[in-house]
Amino acid sequence: QLQLVQSGGGLVQPGGSLRLSCAASGSTLDYYVIGWFRQAPGKEREGVACISSTGTITKYGDSVKGRFTISRDDAKNTVYLQMNSLKSEDTAVYYCAARKGLTFVQGFCLMTPKDYWGQGTQVTVSS
C-alpha cells in the first residue's frame, strides 16, 4: 500500500522560497503520476503542479507558472515542489497525491479522493 509523507512547509516572507517534499513508502513511485494541490481557507482545492511517471510531462496552475517547479527523484522515491517568489496568496495547505495513469481534466492531471494522498502541509507566506 502506497503511503505519502510530506515535509517542508512553514512560514516564509513574501518573495522567499520553500521546497516541499513528498516521500513514498510501501511502493515505488516509478509508475505513478504525482500532483501537488493546495487549498486555502474558504477556497476550492487548486491544482498546483503535476508530473508524469516518466518525468517528461509537467503541468502547472496558471497562478504558479514560472515560480514553482515540480521534480521527481525516483531513486529517492520522492517528489519535490520548489516554490520561489512566494506571495501571500500562495498561503494554503499543500497536498501531494499519486495515481497510476495519466489523465488530464481541464488541462491538469486528474486525481480523485480514491487515489493516494499525503497528509498535507501548511505553507504560510507573510511578513
N, CA, C and O of each residue as an XYZ file, in Angstrom:
508
protein
N       0.848     -1.192      0.000
C       0.000      0.000      0.000
C       0.881      1.238      0.000
O       1.715      1.412      0.889
N       0.700      2.090     -0.987
C       1.496      3.303     -1.098
C       1.095      4.287     -0.013
O      -0.090      4.515      0.234
N       2.093      4.862      0.625
C       1.863      5.933      1.592
C       2.745      7.114      1.217
O       3.898      6.944      0.823
N       2.185      8.317      1.345
C       2.902      9.542      1.005
C       3.079     10.371      2.264
O       2.114     10.628      2.984
N       4.302     10.787      2.529
C       4.603     11.606      3.706
C       5.225     12.907      3.230
O       6.247     12.912      2.544
N       4.600     13.993      3.600
C       5.040     15.318      3.175
C       5.901     15.993      4.234
O       5.772     15.734      5.431
N       6.774     16.858      3.762
C       7.584     17.673      4.664
C       7.969     18.963      3.952
O       7.865     19.069      2.730
N       8.411     19.933      4.730
C       8.992     21.128      4.136
C       8.159     22.388      4.201
O       8.608     23.434      3.732
N       6.981     22.335      4.755
C       6.176     23.556      4.830
C       6.673     24.482      5.920
O       7.662     24.196      6.595
N       5.971     25.603      6.087
C       6.344     26.538      7.142
C       5.964     27.948      6.808
O       5.146     28.210      5.926
N       6.590     28.868      7.548
C       6.347     30.290      7.391
C       7.498     30.915      6.613
O       8.668     30.679      6.917
N       7.160     31.704      5.618
C       8.190     32.371      4.813
C       7.701     33.763      4.455
O       6.497     33.994      4.335
N       8.628     34.683      4.286
C       8.268     36.043      3.908
C       7.965     36.129      2.410
O       8.467     35.323      1.627
N       7.161     37.084      2.022
C       6.913     37.277      0.582
C       8.221     37.435     -0.174
O       9.138     38.126      0.269
N       8.285     36.780     -1.323
C       9.500     36.779     -2.118
C      10.454     35.659     -1.792
O      11.429     35.435     -2.510
N      10.181     34.956     -0.716
C      11.051     33.868     -0.294
C      10.774     32.569     -1.024
O       9.962     32.512     -1.947
N      11.470     31.524     -0.589
C      11.370     30.213     -1.224
C      11.165     29.121     -0.193
O      11.584     29.237      0.959
N      10.518     28.068     -0.630
C      10.363     26.847      0.161
C      10.408     25.670     -0.787
O      10.062     25.788     -1.962
N      10.837     24.533     -0.267
C      10.752     23.300     -1.040
C       9.961     22.286     -0.245
O      10.293     21.961      0.895
N       8.904     21.791     -0.873
C       8.105     20.729     -0.280
C       8.577     19.386     -0.816
O       8.965     19.260     -1.978
N       8.535     18.388      0.058
C       8.891     17.023     -0.335
C       7.704     16.101     -0.100
O       6.911     16.297      0.821
N       7.606     15.107     -0.945
C       6.566     14.088     -0.837
C       7.268     12.749     -0.998
O       7.595     12.338     -2.111
N       7.496     12.077      0.112
C       8.244     10.831      0.114
C       7.287      9.645      0.177
O       6.329      9.634      0.950
N       7.568      8.658     -0.648
C       6.697      7.496     -0.719
C       7.289      6.327      0.037
O       8.507      6.156      0.099
N       6.407      5.524      0.611
C       6.811      4.260      1.217
C       5.764      3.218      0.868
O       4.633      3.550      0.513
N       6.151      1.960      0.971
C       5.217      0.887      0.687
C       5.167      0.480     -0.774
O       4.663     -0.590     -1.113
N       5.694      1.342     -1.640
C       5.707      1.045     -3.072
C       6.631      2.041     -3.758
O       6.885      3.132     -3.247
N       7.118      1.654     -4.903
C       7.905      2.580     -5.696
C       6.998      3.565     -6.419
O       5.871      3.238     -6.788
N       7.505      4.772     -6.613
C       6.729      5.798     -7.315
C       6.880      5.719     -8.831
O       6.285      6.515     -9.558
N       7.673      4.765     -9.308
C       8.033      4.728    -10.726
C       6.845      4.845    -11.678
O       6.953      5.488    -12.722
N       5.736      4.242    -11.335
C       4.624      4.169    -12.273
C       3.493      5.141    -11.937
O       2.391      5.049    -12.479
N       3.789      6.068    -11.039
C       2.742      6.967    -10.575
C       2.900      8.373    -11.124
O       4.005      8.911    -11.196
N       1.787      8.951    -11.505
C       1.708     10.392    -11.745
C       1.569     11.056    -10.383
O       0.812     10.591     -9.531
N       2.300     12.143    -10.183
C       2.263     12.848     -8.911
C       1.769     14.269     -9.126
O       2.188     14.966    -10.050
N       0.881     14.668     -8.259
C       0.375     16.040     -8.329
C       0.491     16.733     -6.991
O       0.434     16.106     -5.934
N       0.654     18.031     -7.060
C       0.583     18.889     -5.879
C      -0.671     19.744     -6.000
O      -0.953     20.325     -7.048
N      -1.407     19.805     -4.910
C      -2.625     20.588     -4.842
C      -2.551     21.473     -3.607
O      -1.743     21.230     -2.711
N      -3.387     22.489     -3.561
C      -3.436     23.326     -2.372
C      -4.863     23.766     -2.120
O      -5.688     23.825     -3.031
N      -5.130     24.067     -0.881
C      -6.440     24.562     -0.512
C      -6.284     25.626      0.566
O      -5.747     25.373      1.645
N      -6.761     26.806      0.251
C      -6.758     27.910      1.193
C      -8.114     27.973      1.883
O      -9.099     27.478      1.336
N      -8.188     28.565      3.063
C      -9.470     28.654      3.780
C     -10.539     29.325      2.929
O     -10.325     30.400      2.368
N     -11.682     28.677      2.845
C     -12.796     29.244      2.108
C     -12.698     29.131      0.604
O     -13.546     29.652     -0.121
N     -11.664     28.450      0.132
C     -11.485     28.305     -1.317
C     -11.492     26.843     -1.725
O     -11.271     25.950     -0.907
N     -11.749     26.619     -3.000
C     -11.716     25.256     -3.520
C     -10.270     24.783     -3.675
O      -9.338     25.579     -3.780
N     -10.124     23.472     -3.684
C      -8.806     22.894     -3.928
C      -8.336     23.264     -5.330
O      -9.119     23.273     -6.280
N      -7.061     23.566     -5.441
C      -6.479     24.051     -6.696
C      -5.298     23.180     -7.087
O      -4.465     22.841     -6.247
N      -5.227     22.823     -8.350
C      -4.074     22.093     -8.857
C      -2.882     23.022     -8.990
O      -2.985     24.075     -9.620
N      -1.759     22.651     -8.408
C      -0.567     23.491     -8.428
C       0.420     23.017     -9.489
O       0.847     23.798    -10.339
N       0.779     21.744     -9.437
C       1.737     21.191    -10.385
C       1.566     19.688    -10.420
O       1.163     19.076     -9.431
N       1.872     19.099    -11.558
C       1.854     17.646    -11.627
C       2.914     17.183    -12.612
O       3.354     17.933    -13.483
N       3.312     15.927    -12.451
C       4.388     15.380    -13.260
C       4.063     13.941    -13.624
O       3.560     13.178    -12.799
N       4.353     13.582    -14.855
C       4.072     12.230    -15.313
C       5.020     11.229    -14.664
O       5.999     11.611    -14.022
N       4.724      9.954    -14.837
C       5.538      8.908    -14.222
C       6.960      8.908    -14.769
O       7.897      8.535    -14.062
N       7.127      9.320    -16.013
C       8.465      9.365    -16.607
C       9.162     10.692    -16.370
O      10.355     10.825    -16.641
N       8.431     11.670    -15.868
C       9.004     12.993    -15.655
C       9.067     13.853    -16.889
O       9.574     14.974    -16.842
N       8.557     13.344    -17.998
C       8.675     14.092    -19.248
C       7.567     15.111    -19.440
O       7.696     16.027    -20.252
N       6.488     14.959    -18.703
C       5.365     15.890    -18.831
C       5.123     16.547    -17.478
O       4.987     15.872    -16.458
N       5.071     17.872    -17.490
C       4.724     18.622    -16.290
C       3.628     19.621    -16.635
O       3.566     20.140    -17.750
N       2.790     19.870    -15.684
C       1.728     20.864    -15.820
C       1.728     21.741    -14.583
O       2.025     21.287    -13.478
N       1.389     23.006    -14.787
C       1.356     23.954    -13.680
C       0.065     24.757    -13.714
O      -0.477     25.062    -14.777
N      -0.408     25.088    -12.529
C      -1.515     26.015    -12.447
C      -1.082     27.393    -12.923
O       0.081     27.767    -12.775
N      -1.996     28.135    -13.483
C      -1.653     29.440    -14.052
C      -1.047     30.370    -13.008
O      -0.172     31.175    -13.326
N      -1.500     30.263    -11.780
C      -1.044     31.202    -10.755
C       0.380     30.933    -10.281
O       0.963     31.770     -9.592
N       0.952     29.782    -10.636
C       2.298     29.447    -10.158
C       3.308     29.283    -11.287
O       4.492     29.065    -11.030
N       2.861     29.383    -12.510
C       3.770     29.199    -13.643
C       4.935     30.185    -13.569
O       4.750     31.378    -13.329
N       6.120     29.660    -13.779
C       7.317     30.493    -13.742
C       7.879     30.685    -12.355
O       8.982     31.212    -12.207
N       7.148     30.270    -11.329
C       7.627     30.428     -9.940
C       7.859     29.082     -9.261
O       8.780     28.940     -8.457
N       7.029     28.100     -9.583
C       7.113     26.785     -8.946
C       7.666     25.768     -9.931
O       7.449     25.875    -11.138
N       8.384     24.781     -9.405
C       8.922     23.709    -10.229
C       8.695     22.380     -9.539
O       9.047     22.207     -8.373
N       8.109     21.446    -10.260
C       7.929     20.098     -9.747
C       9.012     19.200    -10.331
O       9.376     19.324    -11.500
N       9.517     18.297     -9.502
C      10.535     17.362     -9.973
C      10.382     16.062     -9.199
O       9.745     16.012     -8.148
N      10.974     15.027     -9.736
C      10.909     13.739     -9.064
C      12.271     13.084     -9.063
O      13.030     13.193    -10.026
N      12.569     12.406     -7.982
C      13.796     11.631     -7.847
C      13.352     10.220     -7.500
O      13.130      9.891     -6.335
N      13.227      9.398     -8.524
C      12.722      8.048     -8.291
C      13.704      7.200     -7.486
O      13.296      6.246     -6.823
N      14.962      7.530     -7.537
C      15.949      6.789     -6.734
C      15.683      7.003     -5.247
O      15.926      6.117     -4.427
N      15.178      8.195     -4.912
C      14.843      8.501     -3.523
C      13.358      8.312     -3.239
O      12.894      8.525     -2.119
N      12.615      7.906     -4.279
C      11.166      7.697     -4.121
C      10.482      8.958     -3.588
O       9.613      8.889     -2.718
N      10.886     10.092     -4.119
C      10.431     11.378     -3.599
C      10.141     12.344     -4.741
O      10.825     12.356     -5.764
N       9.112     13.149     -4.535
C       8.777     14.218     -5.468
C       8.889     15.536     -4.717
O       8.570     15.621     -3.531
N       9.346     16.560     -5.425
C       9.580     17.853     -4.810
C       8.740     18.937     -5.477
O       8.375     18.839     -6.649
N       8.450     19.957     -4.704
C       7.850     21.165     -5.253
C       8.690     22.341     -4.768
O       8.635     22.722     -3.599
N       9.466     22.907     -5.685
C      10.271     24.081     -5.369
C       9.425     25.311     -5.609
O       8.927     25.526     -6.714
N       9.266     26.106     -4.590
C       8.411     27.290     -4.677
C       9.261     28.535     -4.471
O       9.831     28.733     -3.398
N       9.343     29.360     -5.484
C      10.122     30.591     -5.439
C       9.207     31.797     -5.582
O       8.058     31.672     -6.004
N       9.723     32.954     -5.231
C       8.964     34.212     -5.351
C       7.577     34.075     -4.738
O       6.571     34.433     -5.350
N       7.545     33.561     -3.543
C       6.262     33.287     -2.903
C       5.497     34.569     -2.608
O       6.072     35.612     -2.295
N       4.184     34.450     -2.720
C       3.282     35.564     -2.491
C       2.310     35.193     -1.369
O       2.151     34.019     -1.035
N       1.681     36.183     -0.808
C       0.733     35.920      0.277
C      -0.404     35.008     -0.200
O      -0.940     34.210      0.570
N      -0.756     35.141     -1.469
C      -1.846     34.313     -1.995
C      -1.456     32.852     -2.192
O      -2.304     32.029     -2.537
N      -0.192     32.522     -1.977
C       0.237     31.122     -2.016
C      -0.023     30.429     -0.680
O       0.163     29.218     -0.564
N      -0.445     31.179      0.313
C      -0.734     30.595      1.614
C      -1.872     29.591      1.505
O      -2.958     29.916      1.025
N      -1.613     28.373      1.954
C      -2.593     27.292      1.838
C      -2.020     26.039      2.482
O      -0.849     25.989      2.860
N      -2.871     25.037      2.597
C      -2.383     23.694      2.912
C      -2.115     22.999      1.589
O      -2.972     22.955      0.706
N      -0.921     22.461      1.469
C      -0.493     21.804      0.238
C      -0.533     20.289      0.429
O      -0.138     19.764      1.470
N      -1.017     19.609     -0.597
C      -1.128     18.152     -0.574
C      -0.447     17.569     -1.808
O      -0.552     18.125     -2.902
N       0.247     16.452     -1.630
C       0.685     15.701     -2.791
C      -0.243     14.499     -2.962
O      -0.873     14.033     -2.013
N      -0.306     14.025     -4.177
C      -1.183     12.909     -4.498
C      -0.541     12.073     -5.591
O       0.247     12.574     -6.393
N      -0.887     10.797     -5.615
C      -0.307      9.874     -6.585
C      -1.392      9.024     -7.214
O      -2.350      8.612     -6.560
N      -1.219      8.777     -8.484
C      -2.201      7.999     -9.250
C      -1.482      7.275    -10.372
O      -0.576      7.829    -10.995
N      -1.878      6.049    -10.628
C      -1.334      5.324    -11.787
C      -2.134      5.723    -13.020
O      -3.364      5.668    -13.023
N      -1.435      6.116    -14.040
C      -2.105      6.500    -15.276
C      -2.313      7.995    -15.360
O      -2.774      8.627    -14.409
N      -1.972      8.551    -16.500
C      -2.060      9.992    -16.710
C      -3.331     10.333    -17.468
O      -3.524      9.923    -18.612
N      -4.189     11.090    -16.808
C      -5.417     11.583    -17.432
C      -5.511     13.065    -17.131
O      -5.313     13.493    -15.994
N      -5.815     13.847    -18.162
C      -5.947     15.283    -17.972
C      -7.409     15.670    -17.880
O      -8.244     15.194    -18.650
N      -7.703     16.526    -16.945
C      -9.027     17.121    -16.821
C      -8.823     18.628    -16.742
O      -8.170     19.129    -15.827
N      -9.384     19.341    -17.708
C      -9.205     20.789    -17.778
C      -7.728     21.161    -17.730
O      -7.334     22.119    -17.065
N      -6.928     20.393    -18.440
C      -5.523     20.711    -18.593
C      -4.631     20.353    -17.426
O      -3.451     20.703    -17.425
N      -5.171     19.656    -16.422
C      -4.364     19.290    -15.274
C      -4.531     17.802    -14.991
O      -5.522     17.192    -15.394
N      -3.558     17.226    -14.298
C      -3.580     15.795    -14.023
C      -4.730     15.451    -13.086
O      -4.923     16.082    -12.047
N      -5.479     14.445    -13.481
C      -6.610     14.013    -12.672
C      -6.133     13.308    -11.411
O      -5.271     12.431    -11.467
N      -6.689     13.692    -10.289
C      -6.533     12.977     -9.035
C      -7.903     12.920     -8.387
O      -8.655     13.893     -8.438
N      -8.230     11.806     -7.786
C      -9.526     11.653     -7.134
C      -9.318     11.305     -5.664
O      -8.211     10.941     -5.267
N     -10.349     11.411     -4.866
C     -10.220     11.031     -3.455
C      -9.805      9.568     -3.264
O      -9.290      9.205     -2.206
N     -10.023      8.739     -4.268
C      -9.654      7.324     -4.153
C      -8.178      7.089     -4.430
O      -7.671      5.991     -4.201
N      -7.481      8.116     -4.924
C      -6.046      7.993     -5.156
C      -5.298      8.186     -3.841
O      -5.915      8.355     -2.789
N      -3.973      8.160     -3.903
C      -3.178      8.248     -2.688
C      -2.839      9.706     -2.393
O      -2.421     10.448     -3.281
N      -3.021     10.100     -1.157
C      -2.806     11.495     -0.765
C      -1.885     11.587      0.443
O      -1.911     10.741      1.336
N      -1.073     12.632      0.445
C      -0.266     12.928      1.611
C      -1.109     13.586      2.694
O      -2.297     13.850      2.508
N      -0.474     13.840      3.818
C      -1.200     14.338      4.989
C      -1.453     15.838      4.945
O      -2.233     16.365      5.738
N      -0.805     16.513      4.033
C      -0.961     17.964      3.949
C       0.083     18.680      4.771
O       0.491     18.213      5.834
N       0.513     19.831      4.260
C       1.475     20.639      4.993
C       1.136     22.113      4.795
O       0.806     22.545      3.691
N       1.220     22.873      5.877
C       0.836     24.275      5.829
C       1.986     25.108      5.276
O       3.133     24.973      5.702
N       1.658     25.966      4.326
C       2.589     26.974      3.831
C       1.951     28.336      4.097
O       0.841     28.617      3.646
N       2.667     29.166      4.830
C       2.176     30.499      5.147
C       3.185     31.522      4.648
O       4.359     31.488      5.016
N       2.714     32.421      3.814
C       3.572     33.479      3.278
C       3.104     34.795      3.887
O       2.021     35.294      3.582
N       3.938     35.335      4.741
C       3.546     36.539      5.477
C       4.778     37.258      5.989
O       5.787     36.639      6.325
N       4.677     38.565      6.041
C       5.771     39.353      6.607
C       5.554     39.568      8.098
O       6.372     40.212      8.755
